[in-house]
């Protein structure tokens, strides 16, 4: 006799099969698992406790950071490394507001992210309840999409949509706000997880024809490579186009690594702290083929005098960038790989132009023969990136060291260079290094920070220690807010206002207090051994490197000036 028959025999009534039920919080974790999310970064609190209860019984790995901002920065870096949306979680009120800087950072740099926040119960929303904040409204200008989920059965579909939006088209952050009562509610039926459609347009025949005409007629064309190339996984295709056509290339800060620094067609980074060769090439160019980049002010300098002789072919996933700052003679909107495969890149004879750009690159190559016995940061960073090889990933903070990393490090791919570009958020480096190492455990992840930036999220040393994440930290300490001091020296008549950090703590002792191996580097002669020690370390390690507080970043385009007016020294 079957079980069902026995039940009928015992009671005389056929029993309905039990309906599977899940709480809203359990549906959150279930859906993350179904969407392939393996790791999340967060910090618990009252309004998000049901989700944390479910996380403890699920298969998604949670990394406890020590400040919610670090969770959003770590999720940002994980998104940059993987191309999938990084996930951060926080409670309502201050937990949610502490995510805002990281959400804005992802928005400015077009990084896929899903931020999940707890919210007070719906019955209390709008009453100024304890830790209530309208995070939906606060983040509207810095997200691709936001949703407040009102019913538990909506959670799977809403989360699936959030990931599709975050990762699709021009990537960016999505906010999912979860009232506590929705997390606690039980339901027995819910919408299934759906796959999103690719709705990106294809380039028009007219745009294609015009682009090809401009390329064929140019005598001084340049590939202008931006961060969108790496985000669209178009790196190999851009490299192939460069190799096949011989068209010289420059890159924005976010576009570094698409072409290796040593590539004969790569002229360098353009912009305020770009190379002189790259800026001169842009100014002489007669055609800019802009791929996944926008004309931001740090790249263009004075916009009116930027690339005065150049027509523009602009290829991007976001049509909103077309004509926003610079008129484009041909625009192509859609998936970058699809667009690039559509275009027939057949330039004319550009051999003289190739020779000219290579001459500029050689003539204005950086020098590393700094006088004295002190550590010359650009040389250290160059050596470290070269010795680490193709596995090197720099998670960089903001300041002078950020520019030195961009100028002197070797990157094998765009994902090897993680930095806060559009927002310029100090404190990004250490949490980003954590997110990068979690996303790609085999990479040699180096956090490059300055003493000012490092102090903004120094507490994440505890996260490194708890999970034994083998991040290598290079802390360049000039006891100054170096880039602010440099600008005060050059443009504010040497009025050094609030840049002195000579009362910094002993960073080696600080690291040791967190249980992190650390050592100091004071002399140029110690650099090679320091690099060996960093690369050999099996766990987290910090090298505290003292550098000259008066060292400046060169070259520099003064604010408001043309890129042709670069300063190379005082």
C-alpha positions, -999 to 999 in steps of 0.1 A, spaced: 0 0 0 13 34 -9 17 63 16 -12 81 0 -34 50 2 -25 45 38 -35 81 46 -69 75 29 -74 43 48 -66 59 82 -86 91 78 -110 84 49 -98 117 34 -71 122 8 -43 146 22 -32 175 1 5 176 -5 23 201 17 29 235 0 66 246 1 68 279 18 96 304 21 101 337 39 110 367 19 145 366 34 149 330 23 138 339 -12 165 366 -13 192 341 -5 177 314 -28 176 339 -57 211 350 -52 222 314 -54 202 308 -85 217 338 -101 252 324 -95 262 348 -68 289 332 -47 301 361 -24 285 392 -9 299 420 13 280 435 41 273 445 77 242 434 97 217 455 115 181 455 127 162 460 95 182 434 75 184 407 102 160 383 85 183 382 55 213 376 77 194 347 94 188 332 59 224 338 48 237 318 78 218 288 64 225 293 27 254 287 4 264 323 -4 296 334 12 293 365 33 323 387 40 319 409 71 335 443 65 340 468 93 322 497 76 294 496 50 313 519 27 339 491 24 312 467 14 302 489 -15 338 494 -26 345 457 -24 314 449 -44 325 475 -69 358 458 -74 343 424 -76 320 437 -104 350 452 -123 369 419 -121 341 395 -130 318 416 -152 289 403 -130 272 426 -105 290 427 -72 266 426 -42 267 446 -10 242 444 19 234 469 47 207 477 71 184 507 70 194 543 81 231 548 86 239 514 71 222 523 39 236 559 38 271 545 43 268 527 10 261 558 -9 297 567 -18 304 533 -32 271 533 -51 281 567 -66 315 553 -74 300 524 -94 276 548 -112 304 572 -122 326 544 -135 299 522 -150 303 492 -128 276 465 -123 265 464 -87 234 454 -67 230 471 -33 205 454 -10 193 475 19 170 467 48 141 490 55 118 496 84 84 477 82 60 492 57 36 502 85 64 525 99 76 539 66 70 576 65 68 580 103 104 589 110 109 556 127 141 545 142 168 541 115 143 550 88 157 568 58 144 572 22 174 554 6 153 550 -26 150 587 -29 185 595 -18 201 573 -44 179 581 -74 205 603 -91 233 577 -88 217 544 -98 205 528 -131 173 516 -113 158 513 -78 130 492 -64 112 489 -30 99 454 -29 64 454 -13 55 417 -14 77 386 -7 65 368 -39 80 396 -60 115 391 -46 129 365 -72 117 384 -102 128 418 -88 163 406 -80 167 389 -114 156 422 -130 181 441 -108 210 420 -120 199 422 -156 197 460 -155 230 463 -135 249 442 -160 232 451 -193 240 479 -217 261 505 -199 266 487 -165 258 505 -133 244 501 -97 209 490 -88 193 495 -54 169 469 -39 152 481 -7 136 455 15 111 464 42 116 441 72 80 428 71 86 417 35 116 398 46 97 381 74 65 373 55 59 338 44 46 329 9 39 296 -9 40 309 -45 63 333 -62 73 344 -97 102 326 -112 136 340 -120 135 352 -156 164 359 -180 165 394 -194 167 402 -231 195 421 -247 178 452 -259 209 471 -271 205 486 -305 225 478 -336 244 505 -355 226 520 -385 239 515 -420 243 553 -424 265 555 -392 286 526 -404 291 541 -438 301 575 -424 325 559 -399 343 538 -426 345 569 -448 362 589 -421 386 561 -412 396 556 -448 402 593 -453 422 599 -422 460 604 -423 465 607 -385 438 585 -369 439 575 -332 420 549 -312 407 566 -281 401 538 -256 379 541 -226 367 519 -197 338 506 -217 361 484 -237 369 462 -206 334 464 -193 321 450 -226 347 423 -229 359 439 -261 396 439 -252 407 412 -275 388 427 -304 404 461 -299 438 445 -297 432 427 -330 420 459 -347 451 477 -334 474 449 -347 457 446 -380 454 483 -389 485 497 -371 463 527 -359 481 543 -328 461 544 -296 457 564 -264 437 554 -233 418 571 -206 425 563 -169 398 536 -171 410 523 -204 445 513 -193 454 477 -199 434 473 -231 467 476 -249 498 468 -228 521 497 -221 549 481 -242 527 477 -273 543 496 -302 509 511 -311 501 524 -276 512 560 -272 500 563 -235 474 577 -212 460 611 -222 448 639 -199 457 659 -169 484 635 -157 488 616 -189 519 613 -210 531 642 -231 534 619 -261 497 609 -258 485 644 -254 506 657 -283 493 629 -305 457 637 -297 463 674 -305 478 665 -339 453 638 -348 428 643 -376 404 615 -364 395 602 -330 379 567 -330 364 569 -295 356 534 -281 337 531 -248 349 565 -235 334 599 -227 350 632 -230 355 639 -193 373 670 -182 403 652 -167 410 636 -201 403 666 -224 416 696 -204 402 728 -220 375 713 -241 375 741 -267 411 734 -275 410 696 -273 420 678 -305 413 709 -327 419 691 -360 401 659 -354 368 645 -366 352 620 -342 338 585 -346 321 577 -313 312 541 -304 295 534 -271 267 515 -254 251 547 -241 237 571 -267 235 598 -240 272 603 -243 270 613 -280 274 650 -285 272 657 -247 306 674 -247 321 669 -282 303 668 -315 307 634 -332 307 631 -370 296 595 -367 280 577 -338 274 540 -333 253 528 -304 251 492 -292 272 464 -279 308 474 -284 319 440 -298 290 440 -323 298 475 -334 335 469 -338 329 437 -358 306 456 -381 331 483 -390 356 477 -418 388 494 -404 407 502 -436 428 533 -431 450 547 -458 487 550 -456 495 560 -420 531 549 -419 544 585 -413 519 589 -385 529 556 -369 565 567 -370 557 601 -355 537 586 -326 564 561 -319 590 589 -319 569 609 -295 566 579 -272 603 573 -272 612 610 -268 589 615 -238 594 582 -221 595 584 -182 629 585 -165 637 565 -134 672 579 -125 660 600 -96 689 614 -75 695 605 -39 691 574 -18 654 577 -10 626 556 -26 614 569 -59 578 557 -60 573 555 -98 603 532 -101 591 510 -72 557 506 -88 570 499 -122 593 472 -109 566 457 -87 541 454 -116 567 439 -139 579 414 -114 544 403 -106 537 397 -143 504 391 -159 487 382 -127 493 417 -113 462 436 -102 465 471 -87 436 483 -64 445 519 -61 435 547 -38 432 584 -48 461 609 -48 496 612 -62 501 574 -59 470 569 -81 486 588 -109 520 571 -104 503 537 -107 485 548 -139 517 563 -154 542 536 -145 526 502 -138 522 475 -164 487 461 -168 480 429 -188 443 437 -191 419 465 -181 407 444 -151 442 447 -136 437 484 -129 411 492 -103 407 528 -93 380 553 -85 381 573 -117 350 595 -120 343 600 -83 379 601 -71 370 585 -37 398 582 -12 395 550 9 387 529 -22 420 510 -24 419 485 5 382 474 3 386 472 -35 416 449 -31 395 427 -8 368 425 -35 392 418 -63 410 390 -44 376 374 -35 365 376 -71 398 363 -85 418 343 -59 447 335 -82 455 371 -90 484 390 -74 463 418 -59 482 448 -46 466 476 -28 485 508 -35 476 536 -11 488 568 4 488 577 40 458 600 37 437 575 17 447 545 38 434 561 70 399 564 56 393 526 56 421 513 77 397 492 97 394 468 68 427 453 79 405 434 103 386 420 73 419 409 57 429 392 90 396 375 97 395 358 63 433 357 57 429 373 24 464 375 9 463 411 -3 497 429 -6 496 465 5 521 492 -6 516 522 16 534 553 2 538 576 31 548 612 25 531 625 57 511 647 34 479 650 14 503 649 -15 482 659 -44 464 687 -25 498 699 -14 511 699 -50 482 720 -61 486 744 -32 523 747 -42 516 754 -79 483 772 -79 478 786 -44 511 804 -38 524 777 -15 496 782 11 497 747 26 464 746 43 455 714 62 477 690 43 502 681 70 499 645 82 531 643 101 512 630 131 503 597 113 505 566 135 533 540 131 517 521 103 538 490 109 526 489 145 490 495 134 492 466 109 507 444 136 479 453 160 455 439 134 476 407 131 490 417 97 527 412 88 543 446 80 577 461 74 593 495 65 611 506 34 632 538 36 659 535 10 662 529 -27 686 500 -19 658 482 0 633 482 -28 642 449 -46 642 429 -14 609 445 -4 593 435 -36 606 399 -31 591 398 4 558 412 -8 555 387 -37 566 357 -16 541 364 12 513 337 16 490 359 37 482 397 39 513 419 42 520 456 43 550 475 31 553 509 47 573 530 22 585 564 32 588 589 3 598 625 -2 570 648 9 580 673 -18 578 649 -47 553 659 -73 535 641 -101 547 651 -136 536 659 -162 505 680 -153 480 700 -173 470 730 -152 433 733 -145 414 750 -174 444 748 -197 448 729 -230 465 695 -229 491 711 -252 502 732 -222 515 704 -200 539 713 -171 568 690 -168 583 706 -136 582 738 -117 
